[in-house]
Amino acid sequence: MNLRGLHVHFDPSSGIAGDMAVAALVDAGVPAKVVSDAIARMGVRGLKVGFEKRRRGAFAGQGFVVHAPHSHHDHHHGHRYEHRDYAQIRRLLQRARLDAETKRLAGDIFARVAQAEAALHGVALDRVTFHEVGAWDSIADVVGAAAAIAWLQPSSVSSTPPVLGSGQVHTAHGLMPVPAPATAAILHGVPALLEGEGELTTPTGAAILAALVDKFGPPPPLRIAAQGFGAGTREVADRANVLRVLLGEALGRSLPASAPEVVLLEANLDDMSPQLIEPLMVALFAAGAVDVWTTSILMKKGRPAWQVSALAPPECAGAVEQAFFANSTTLGVRRARMERAVLSRSLARVKTRFGIVSVKLAADGARVLGAAPEFDDCRRLAKQAGVPVRTVLAEAAAAASHLLPSRERKRG
């Protein structure tokens, strides 16, 4: 299957380092030659890369291996790259015979690392030295990852929040807490998890995510085409030290994620005309409620009454409460915070002989669990064609079933 132009999803549940990113992308199907050619075009004599199979925990993945040049053998270039600062790396990148997109991405990733280090250590940007793990490794990792992504030409990129690690790490600046200050600075504003042992996300890994990812969270519903595992250099105790990458065709347009926490607001109404219930529901939806329903109840002295309930995201709870007071006779509104498990959703379109119907897809991570045709579309098309709504609905449901994995289709 053609792997280009698909959605790319990173799963850094054991963090991400530059070598893991390159290895995962190659394991998923990017030709290894794309990576090695790009690194060869950097023109650094003696810089060689390769791939090896590695087992980490229960998983077999690719490992990306960098053989750095020995500058003391290489009198011609040796002194020029001794301290390998950002200015030299930038010059190296500008001179390299790389395609424009690889150059742009690699430049962006390096810039993010350099800017974070410069701000933290109070040095000029060009004087930032890439001495963490050696500059050659960073050059190979960054250029390799940039070349792999440029080759894939993804339609969009997502990532689950990266796991950063914990404890302390030995750096050129002595012992540092995890996440290293540079990693934390690069991931400013990105949701992340502080768990796992040691340094799981490195500054280079963080910069790769920051430069590439459009959206942090679960992947959109996907028709999965490939997955790859990039193995880290060490074993960690509490998880398999692999970075997974998924490639797939995004099904439909992603809808905004549903709030995992909602506020339930309720009022009992025993002295209000039932005709006013409908305008109250309209007002509650307009104020931001995601769902509204009514229940028929009996109150004291056997009085028939309505219980009106609204679910609202926390930021809309105040407005929904005001809508209760403005549009009903209630003197009080009960509030309860609730957690809910929600699936990621997207909107796709299917063809039927009556016309095009929108279909809402629900997915758990990348796995599509359900496909429901939009009722309003079916009703409109049924009216146009002069057929019962259920006829259009049945056709749309049959067309939508092709968006489900084959297992679900057989069951349905």
N, C-alpha and C positions, 0 to 999 in steps of 0.2 A: 504493500500500500504506500502511496505517496505520503511522506511524513511532513512535507512542507506546507505552510499556511494553516497549521492546526493550532489549537489552544495548547499552551504549555502550563502545567501545574507542578510547582515544587512542593515537596512534603518534608520540610526540615525538622522531623520529629526527633532527630539526634543532632540537630544543628546543621550548619553548612560551612564548609571551607572551600577555598578555590578549587583544590584538586578533586573534591567530592562532586562539585558542580560539573566540571569537565567530564569526569568519569561517568556520571549518571546520564548525561546527554549522549555520550558515545554508546553507553550500554543500551539506551533507548533506540538507537539506530542512526545517529549522526555518524557518517564515515570517519574512522580514526584519522584518515589522511587529511580531512578538512582541518583538523586540529594541528597535526604535525607540520603540514605545509605552511599554515599561518605562522607558526612559531619559527620555522626555518626562514620565512621571509623577514623576520626581525633582524636577520643578519648578525646575530651574536654567535661568534665562532665557538664551537664546542658545546652549545646548548642543545641537548638532545632529549626527546621525550618518548615514552612508551606506555603501554597498558598491560596490566596483569590481572589475573583472576584472584579475588580475595574472598575469604569467608569471614563474615562478621556476625556473631551471634548465629541466628538460624538462617542468615541470608548469604547467598553467593552474589558478589557484585564485581564491578570493574574497579581496579585501582589505577590511578594516573601517576606515573613515575617521571620525575624530572632529574636528568643528569646535568649538573651545572658545570660550566667551563672552569678550568683551573687557571686563575689569572696569573699565578706565578710561572706557569709554563709559557704563557702567552705574552711575551714581552711587548708585542706590538700594541695589543689592546689593554693589557693588564692595568696600567696606571689610570687609564681613562675611566674605568668603571669601578675603581676601588671603593669609593664611598656611595656610589649609586644613588644619587639624590633625584628628586622629582624632575628637576630641569633636564637631567640626562635621560631619564626614562621617556620624558616627553619628546626630546629630540630623536631618540631611537624610534619612537612610534611614528613621528612625522616622516622620517626617512624610509620607513618600512614599506615594502611593495604590497600593501594589503588593500582589500576592497574597502570602499568608503564606509560601509555600515560597520564592518569589523573594527575599523579605525575609530569610528565615532563611539561605539559602545565601549571599547577598551579605554579610550580617553576619558569617557564619563566615569567608568569604574575607578580608574586610577585617581581621577580628580577628587572623588568622594573620600578616598582613603587619605590622600594628601591634605585636603582641607581640614579633615577632622584632626589629623596629627599636628598640623601647623597651629591650629587654634589651641589645642591642649598644651603643646610644649612651648608656645609663644615664639615660634620661629617663622621666618619668611617661607612662603609656600614652596619656592624653588629649592630651598635648603632642606626640606624634609627628606630624611634618609629612609630608604626601605630596607631596614636591617632585620625586621622580623622574619625569621626563617630564611633569610637571604633573599636578595632582590631577584635572583634568577627564577626562583620558585614563583614569586609573585608575577613576574613577567609572563612565564609560561601559563600560569593559572588564568590570569586575566585575559590574555590574548586568546588562549584556548577556548575559554568560556564564550568570549565575544564572537569568535569565529563560528562556534557551534550554533549559537543563537542566530547569527546573521544568515547561516546556511538554512536554518529551519524557517526563517521568515514567519514567526508565529502571528496568528491573528490577534491574540491577546495572551497575557501571562498572569497567573494567579499563584498564591502561595499561602499555605496555612501559616499561622504565626510561628516564627522560628523559635526553637528551644535554644537558650543561650548558654546553659551550664550553670555552675556554681563553684564556690571555693576561690582558690587563688591560682595564678599562673605565673611562671617565670618569663620575664621579657627582658629586652635590652635595657629597660629602665628599672630593673629589679622586680621584686614581687608585686603583682598587681591583682586587685580583686576582679572576679569574673562577674558580669561581662567586662572585658578590658575597656577602659574609658573611650578608646577610639571606636570600638564596636558600638557602645551605647550612643555615642555622638552620631555615628552614621545612621543608626536606626531610629533617630529622633522622630517621634510621632507614629512609629510602627508598632502594632501589637506584638508582644513577645512573651515567652514563658521563661522564668528563671528557675530551671530545674535541671536534673541530670548532673553527672560528676565532671568536674574540670571544665576546661574551655571548649564548648561544643560549637559555638559560632565564632569565627575569626573575623577580623576587620575586612579581609578580602571577601569572605563569604557574605558578610553583611552588605558590602558595597555592591556585590553582584545582585543581591535581592533588591536593594534600594534603587538600583539603576534599571532593573528589568520589569519589576512587578507592577501591574496596573492596580491589583486589588488583593488585599490580604483577607483570607477567609476560606471557606470551603470552595472547591472548584465548581464551576457551573455544571449543569447536567451535560455529560459528554458521551459520545460514542467512542469508546477507548480504542486507539489504534496501536499503542505501544506503551510499555513502561520500562524504566531503566533504574538500576541501583548503582550508586557511586559509593564505594567503600572508603571510609576514613583510614588514616594510617594506624590508629590504635584501637584496641578493644576497650569498650567501656562496660562497666559491671551491670548497669540496670536497663540497658536497651541495646538493640543491634545498631552499631555505629555506621548506618547507611543513610544516604540521602536518596529519596525516591523521586523520580520525575515521571509524570504521566503526559502522554501526548494523545490528543483526541479532538474529534470534531465537536465543537460546542453546538448544542441543540437549541436553537432559538436564542432570543435575547434575554440575558439574565435580568431577573426582576430584583429590586432591592431586598436585602435579607430581612426576614421578619424579626421583630424585636424578641430576644429570648426572655425578656422580663416584661410583664404587663401589669397594669393595675385594673382590678375588677371593681367597678362602681355600681352600686345597686340602690334602688329606692322602692318602697312599697306604696302604692297609690290606691286609696279606697274612696276618694272623694273627687274623682276627676272623670269627665266624660270620656268614654272609650274612643270617641272620634278624635280626641286630642293625642292619643297614643302614637298614631302614625306621624304627625308633625314632630312629636318629641323625638321619635327614632331618627327622622331625617336630620334634626338639629344635632343629635348626638354624633351621627356619622360626620356631619359637616365640621364638628369641633375636633375631629381627629380619631374617633373611636374606630377600631379595626373590626369590631363585631358588636351587634346589639340584638337582644332578643327579649321577648316578654313571656312570662309564665302566669297562668291564671292561679290565684291562691285564695284561701279563705282567711280572713282576719278575725279579730275579736268580735264577739256577738254575731258570728256567722256572716259577717259582711263580705260579699264577693269583692275581690280586689285584683290588681295587676302588680306583679313584681317585674320591674324593668331593669335589665342588666346590660352593662356596656363594658367592653374590654378596650383599654387604651394603652398605648406606649407611655412610659412614665412622663415624657415631656409634654404630652397632651392631656394628662389627667386633670390638671387645673381647669382647662377650657371645657372639658367634658362635664366636669362638676358644675361649672357655671351654666352650661346648657341645660342640665337637670333642673336647676333652680329657676332659670328663666322660662322654661317651657312646660313645667309641671307644677302641681300643687304641693309637692313634697317640702318638708321642713328640714329634712336631713338626708344625707347620702352616705352609705357605708362604703369604705374603701378597703381593699386587701391587695397586697402585692403578691404576684404569682410568678413562678418560673414556668416556662414551657419549652418543650423540645420542638424545634421547627425544622422542616426540610428546606433545602434551597430550591428556588423556583425559577423557571424561565418560560418565556412565551415563544412558541414555534407556530408555523403556519402549515396546514395540510390542504391538499386539493381534493375536492369532491366534485361529482358531476353537477352539483347545484352552485358551486363557487368555492372560494377560499374561506376556511374556518380557522380561527386562532385556537391553539391548544395550549393549556397550561400544563407544564411538565413539573413533576415534583421529584427531587433526587436527594439521596442520602450520600453526601460527598459527590462522587462522580456517577454513581449508579442510579439510573432512572427507575423510579418505583411506580410512577403512575402518569397517565396522560389523559387529561379531561378536556373535551371540547368546550369552548365558551358558549353558554346557552343562548346568549343574546344574538350571536352570529347565526346560530342554527335557526332561531326563531325568525330572524330577518329573511334568511334565504328560503325558509319554508313558505313564508308569506308570498315572496316573489314567485315561487314555483307553483304555488297552490297545492302543496302537499303537507301532510301532518308533520309537526316538528320532530316527532320521534323517528321519522324516516331519515331526515337530514342528520339527526343526532347519531343514528346507528351507522350511517356512512362515514361520518367524521370520526367516530370512535374506532371504526375498522382501519381507517387511514392512519389514525394516531397510534394504533397498536404497533405499527412498524418502527416507531421511535423507541419502543421498549426493547430490552435485551430479549433474545429468542426464548429463554427459559420462561420469562414472565408471560410472553405471548401465548405459549402453549397452555399455561395455567388459566389465563384469562378466558 
